[in-house]
Amino acid sequence: MRVVFLIFLTIISMFAQNTVSKVSSNLGVGWGMTFLNENSLLISQKNGQIILLDLQSKETQNIQNIPKVLYQGQGGLLDIQKKDEWIYLTYVKNVNGQGVTTLARAKILDNKLVEFKDLLVTKSFSSASHHFGGRIAFDDKGHIFFSVGDRGYRHSAQDLSSHKGSILRLNLDGSIPLDNPFVNNANALGEIYSYGHRNPQGLFFDKNNKTLYSNEHGPRGGDEINIIKKGSNYGWPVVSQGKEYWNSSFVGDFRSKENFVDGIKVYVPSIAPSSLISYSGKKYNNLKGNLFSGALKLQHLNQIILDENDKVLQENRLLEDLHERIRNVVESPKGEIYISTDNGNIYLVNFE
């Protein structure tokens, strides 16, 4: 009966009219967004700035004392999330000329970052300027998760002595949880929670169903949505439905293999997903539990409708007429959905 109801909601959503209202513009690439309260939106810009946007007055303020970031290629200031009195952020740090995905936290006082501290400078050193990952999520048990891409070294995603190609889990103070899957493995890094990822740029913990979702970029095809399980291997580059950039062959085996976890959704061709939320249903009850992510290459808001077993019922591609690379999607405390685009725009999405 529930499946029938979900299919009914799917049909409704297909005919719903989606419009946007522009909230702000000229803000650069808004890589991450987080709400300080109902009316204050904090935006991390890839070029290394943090902007505070008042959603009522539309006024912006620059936050000071930002760490120096390596702004190169896909690198720069990445995600930003508020948790209690702390602001957590990921950025690319220059360590001896190489870019390293780094997790830090600070507080905001008088429009300045104070008590700033790097919590983890990951072992993801590379001279390559791509696949940094960097998305942040929190569970309901005092943990922070964040993603690290393979940094252009594919098989490092299968190497537990490196943070490359993994999703990490820490306590909020940056210490390693004692129940992390590899904490007692002398040949593995204790921060690793899952591995075998290419470049995860979406990460969200749904507190309603206690599920950690992630999405990641494939090469030519093979973008994935995954349910992240403790200690699991997601296959890259051994298993992938993506093809090489220089010929038509698959990167790995496109079939399922034992000991690897398959995605619940695979995109062929690639949409280039960025960010991810599972919607709470607070304002739009018919959208509860739907996954939303931005699409960079195919320039739309991607909607995935799941059943109670996390099986995909429907994919919808919204806001294609906007013709902008959608970088980030967030839900406000009031249940509104906001997006940022690489054109420097912030929009409120209306579901009618």
Number of C-alpha atoms within 10 A of each C-alpha: 5 9 13 10 11 19 16 12 16 22 12 13 19 14 9 12 12 13 15 16 11 13 17 18 14 10 20 17 24 29 27 28 27 22 20 18 13 14 15 17 18 25 28 28 23 25 19 19 21 26 19 21 21 18 14 10 8 13 10 16 12 15 19 16 14 16 17 15 22 24 18 14 10 16 25 26 31 31 28 27 22 19 16 7 10 16 19 24 24 30 31 30 24 17 12 9 11 15 26 27 32 25 27 19 24 19 17 16 11 8 15 15 18 16 11 17 15 16 19 16 18 18 15 23 20 19 14 16 19 17 23 32 34 30 29 27 25 23 16 10 8 12 17 20 24 28 33 29 30 30 26 19 16 19 16 24 30 22 17 22 16 20 29 36 35 31 29 22 27 23 17 19 13 18 14 18 16 13 11 19 19 19 17 12 11 10 12 16 21 24 26 28 25 24 31 28 32 34 29 31 29 29 31 24 23 19 13 11 9 10 16 20 21 25 29 27 26 28 20 21 20 26 27 28 24 22 21 23 15 16 14 16 20 28 24 25 23 18 21 26 23 26 20 13 11 7 8 10 10 18 22 16 15 14 10 13 12 7 10 15 18 20 21 15 18 20 19 15 16 20 22 27 32 28 27 28 25 26 23 19 14 15 16 15 12 16 23 17 21 20 20 28 27 30 24 21 14 19 23 24 26 22 21 21 23 21 17 11 7 13 12 14 13 17 17 15 16 18 18 14 9 14 13 22 24 32 28 31 26 23 19 18 14 11 16 19 21 21 25 30 26 20 17 18 19 26 18 18 18 15 15 10
